[in-house]
Amino acid sequence: MAVPWTVTVQAADEETGRRAVAAAFAEIARIEAILTDYEPESELSRLSAAAPPAGPVAVSEDLWRVLVRAGEIRDATDGAFDLTVGPLTTLWRRARQSGRLPPADKRAAAQAAVGGAALALDPQRRTVHLTRPGMRLDAGGIGRGYALDRALDVLAAHGITSAMIDCSGDVVVSGPPPGAPGWRIAVRPFAAATTADRSAGDPPIAPLVLAHAAVTTSGDAYQFVEIDGVRYSHIVDPRTGLGVTGQTAVTVIAPDATTADALATALSVLGPEAGRNVMRRFPGCAARFMWMEDGRPQILDTPGPPDSRPSG
């Protein structure tokens, strides 16, 4: 997934810990081979390449789980998160490389292939039907979270009850370390989350202390482009076909990393006001929105469980 991963475990002995960690990394590689859209032979890419197929296509259990959860979050976020956004992300990747906005006609054609109606799921047969020409699925906003959750499941199957997995700042944890209430996880200050400079600006934020939870942050620190004086994120708004504008970051805490990952993407698209309303549909989750307004950093926290709220 082109980012560093760290697996930390509490084990009865070193050999048990090493075996569990190796199995977790193998699981991460397996999930990537299913969900990446950068490899033409991945299951996701092969499904997209067949669009529209003559009929429904059977998929693996892992891809099915991702498609189902993505659909649930799409519906709950009013389409701000959408796995069918692939045609638009393809255009936007080219725009970021060229420094020019996608032509309006190509953007309109891509948007015609995007939307919940373009993807039909049959839970009885576990089949998928991509209904529109030019469709392309993009699991970039949920794939890391799903891989984190699956790797944690593998650790549990190896008898590991206390673990932390870190995927470039997206973190999932199981039970706390011995003698501690939870895992201490640092949350990047806003300046560091949006400038790619981890030492920049803001005072440090008090670390989270979490157990059996996940925390992810979406922002434009490392992937953005400025076109005609406007800063665009790599995160594409399915409603416009363009990257989210402005200097922003969203941190989400959720019971699982799949939900946290997808929600952070959706909330980046929605912004603080609409996002705060959407968060009411996700009990047990909390979010912190950070953005710039008139040159000054702004922060908005959503209500949530007292032990699941980013603190600062």
C-alpha positions in Angstrom: 0.0 0.0 0.0 3.1 2.2 -0.5 3.2 3.3 3.1 5.1 2.0 6.2 3.3 -0.5 8.5 4.2 -1.3 12.1 2.8 -4.2 14.1 3.4 -4.2 17.9 2.2 -7.1 20.1 2.3 -8.3 23.7 3.0 -12.0 23.5 3.8 -14.8 26.0 7.2 -15.3 24.4 9.3 -13.9 21.5 8.7 -16.8 19.1 4.9 -16.5 19.5 5.1 -12.8 18.9 7.3 -13.2 15.8 5.0 -15.8 14.2 1.9 -13.6 14.9 3.5 -10.5 13.4 4.6 -12.4 10.3 1.1 -13.7 9.8 -0.3 -10.2 10.2 2.0 -8.8 7.5 1.1 -11.7 5.2 -2.6 -10.9 5.7 -1.9 -7.2 4.9 -0.2 -8.3 1.6 -3.1 -10.6 0.8 -5.7 -7.9 1.3 -3.7 -5.5 -0.8 -3.6 -8.0 -3.7 -7.4 -8.0 -3.6 -8.2 -4.3 -3.1 -5.5 -2.3 -4.9 -6.5 -0.5 -8.1 -2.9 0.0 -9.1 -2.4 -3.6 -10.1 -4.4 -4.8 -13.1 -4.5 -8.4 -11.8 -6.0 -7.5 -8.4 -9.6 -8.8 -7.9 -10.9 -5.2 -7.7 -9.2 -4.2 -10.9 -10.4 -7.3 -12.8 -13.9 -6.6 -11.6 -13.7 -3.0 -12.8 -12.2 -4.1 -16.2 -15.3 -6.3 -16.8 -17.7 -3.4 -16.5 -20.4 -3.7 -17.5 -20.4 -7.5 -17.5 -23.1 -9.6 -19.1 -24.4 -10.4 -15.6 -23.6 -10.6 -11.9 -20.0 -11.7 -10.9 -19.2 -13.7 -7.8 -16.5 -12.2 -5.6 -14.4 -13.2 -2.7 -15.6 -12.9 0.9 -13.2 -10.1 1.6 -14.2 -8.0 -1.5 -17.8 -8.6 -0.6 -17.4 -7.3 2.9 -15.7 -4.2 1.7 -18.4 -3.5 -1.0 -21.2 -4.0 1.6 -19.6 -1.8 4.2 -18.8 0.8 1.6 -22.4 0.9 0.5 -23.6 1.3 4.0 -21.3 4.3 4.6 -22.2 5.7 1.2 -25.8 5.8 2.1 -25.2 7.1 5.6 -23.0 10.0 4.3 -25.3 11.0 1.4 -22.8 9.8 -1.2 -19.8 11.7 0.1 -18.0 8.3 0.3 -18.5 6.2 -2.9 -16.5 3.2 -4.1 -17.6 3.9 -7.7 -15.7 7.1 -7.7 -12.9 5.4 -9.7 -13.4 7.2 -13.1 -13.1 10.5 -11.3 -10.0 9.6 -9.3 -8.4 8.4 -12.5 -9.0 11.9 -14.1 -7.9 13.6 -10.9 -4.6 11.7 -10.7 -3.8 12.9 -14.2 -4.8 16.5 -13.3 -2.5 16.4 -10.3 0.4 15.3 -12.5 -0.3 17.9 -15.3 -1.3 20.8 -13.0 -4.5 21.3 -15.1 -8.1 20.7 -14.2 -9.8 17.9 -16.0 -11.8 19.1 -19.1 -15.4 19.6 -18.2 -16.6 17.1 -20.8 -14.4 14.3 -19.5 -15.4 15.1 -16.0 -19.1 14.9 -17.0 -18.6 11.6 -18.7 -16.8 10.2 -15.7 -19.5 11.3 -13.3 -22.1 9.5 -15.4 -20.4 6.3 -14.4 -20.4 7.1 -10.7 -23.2 6.6 -8.1 -24.9 4.0 -5.9 -27.1 2.8 -8.7 -24.1 1.8 -10.7 -23.3 -1.0 -8.3 -25.8 -3.8 -7.6 -25.2 -6.3 -4.8 -27.0 -9.6 -4.4 -26.4 -10.8 -0.8 -28.1 -14.2 -1.4 -25.6 -15.2 -4.1 -22.7 -12.8 -3.0 -22.5 -11.4 -6.5 -21.8 -7.9 -7.9 -23.2 -6.3 -11.0 -21.5 -3.2 -12.4 -24.2 -1.7 -14.5 -22.6 1.3 -16.2 -20.0 1.5 -19.0 -16.7 3.1 -17.9 -17.1 2.1 -14.2 -14.0 1.7 -12.1 -14.0 0.9 -8.4 -11.6 2.7 -6.0 -11.1 1.2 -2.5 -8.5 3.8 -1.6 -10.7 5.4 1.1 -11.5 2.1 2.9 -8.9 -0.5 1.9 -6.2 0.4 4.5 -8.9 0.3 7.3 -10.1 -3.1 6.2 -6.5 -4.4 6.0 -5.9 -3.1 9.5 -9.0 -4.9 10.9 -8.1 -8.2 9.1 -4.5 -8.1 10.4 -5.8 -7.6 13.9 -8.1 -10.6 13.5 -5.1 -12.7 12.4 -3.2 -11.6 15.6 -6.2 -12.6 17.7 -6.2 -16.0 16.0 -2.6 -16.4 17.1 -3.6 -15.8 20.7 -2.5 -12.1 20.7 -5.0 -10.1 22.9 -3.0 -6.9 23.1 -1.7 -5.3 19.9 -1.4 -2.1 17.9 -1.1 -1.9 14.1 0.0 1.4 12.6 -0.4 2.1 8.9 1.3 5.5 8.4 -0.7 7.1 11.2 -3.9 5.1 10.8 -4.0 2.9 13.9 -6.1 0.0 15.2 -5.6 -1.5 18.7 -7.0 -4.5 20.6 -6.7 -4.9 24.3 -4.4 -2.6 26.3 -0.9 -3.4 27.3 -0.5 -5.0 30.7 -1.1 -2.6 33.6 -2.3 0.2 31.3 -5.8 1.5 30.5 -5.0 1.6 26.8 -2.5 2.3 24.0 -1.2 5.8 23.9 -1.6 7.2 20.4 -0.3 10.7 19.4 -2.6 12.7 17.2 -0.8 15.0 14.8 -1.2 18.7 15.4 -3.1 20.5 12.6 -0.1 22.2 11.1 1.8 19.0 10.9 -1.3 17.2 9.4 -1.7 19.7 6.6 1.9 20.9 5.8 3.8 17.6 5.8 6.0 19.1 8.4 5.5 17.2 11.7 7.3 19.8 13.7 5.3 22.7 12.3 3.2 25.2 14.2 0.6 24.0 16.7 1.4 22.9 20.2 1.2 19.1 20.7 -2.1 17.5 21.3 -2.5 15.3 24.3 -2.3 11.6 23.2 -5.3 9.4 23.0 -5.6 6.4 25.2 -7.5 3.7 23.3 -8.4 0.0 23.6 -10.5 -2.0 21.1 -10.7 1.0 18.7 -9.2 2.7 15.7 -8.2 6.2 14.8 -7.5 7.6 11.3 -6.7 11.0 9.9 -7.4 12.2 6.4 -5.8 15.3 5.1 -3.9 16.9 2.3 -0.4 17.1 3.9 1.3 14.8 1.4 -1.0 14.7 -1.6 -2.3 17.9 -3.0 -1.9 20.2 -6.0 -2.3 23.9 -6.5 -4.0 24.9 -9.7 -4.8 28.5 -10.6 -4.1 29.5 -7.0 -6.5 26.9 -5.5 -5.2 24.1 -3.3 -6.8 20.7 -4.1 -6.5 17.5 -2.0 -6.0 14.0 -3.5 -9.5 13.2 -1.9 -12.1 13.5 -4.7 -15.5 14.9 -4.1 -17.9 12.5 -6.0 -20.3 15.4 -6.4 -17.9 17.6 -8.3 -15.2 15.3 -9.7 -12.5 17.6 -8.2 -10.2 17.3 -5.2 -11.5 18.7 -1.9 -10.3 22.3 -1.7 -8.6 24.1 1.1 -6.2 23.1 3.9 -8.0 20.5 6.0 -7.6 17.4 8.2 -10.2 15.1 9.8 -9.4 12.7 12.6 -12.0 9.9 13.3 -12.2 7.4 16.2 -14.4 4.4 15.6 -14.8 0.9 17.0 -13.1 -0.5 13.8 -10.6 0.8 11.3 -12.8 0.1 8.2 -15.4 2.5 9.5 -12.8 5.1 10.7 -11.0 5.0 7.3 -14.1 5.5 5.2 -15.6 8.1 7.6 -12.5 10.2 7.6 -12.7 10.3 3.8 -16.4 11.1 3.7 -16.0 13.9 6.3 -13.2 15.4 4.4 -15.6 15.8 1.5 -18.5 17.0 3.6 -16.7 19.6 5.7 -17.4 20.4 9.4 -21.0 21.6 9.3 -22.5 18.8 7.1 -20.1 16.3 8.6 -21.2 17.0 12.2 -24.7 16.2 11.2 -23.7 13.0 9.5 -21.7 11.8 12.6 -25.0 11.5 14.5 -25.6 8.4 12.3 -22.5 6.7 13.7 -22.9 6.1 17.4 -19.7 5.2 19.2 -17.7 7.3 16.8 -16.2 10.8 17.2 -14.4 13.2 14.9 -12.2 16.3 15.0 -12.4 18.7 12.0 -9.4 21.0 11.4 -9.3 23.7 8.7 -8.0 27.1 7.9 -10.3 30.1 7.8 -9.0 33.7 7.2 -5.5 32.4 7.8 -6.3 31.0 11.2 -6.7 27.3 12.2 -10.2 26.2 13.2 -11.1 23.1 15.2 -14.6 21.4 15.7 -15.1 18.3 17.7 -18.2 16.2 17.4 -20.0 14.7 20.4 -18.9 11.2 21.2 -18.0 8.8 24.0 -15.8 10.7 26.5 -13.0 8.1 26.1 -13.3 8.2 22.3 -12.8 11.9 21.5 -9.6 13.5 20.3 -8.4 15.7 23.1 -6.4 18.8 23.0 
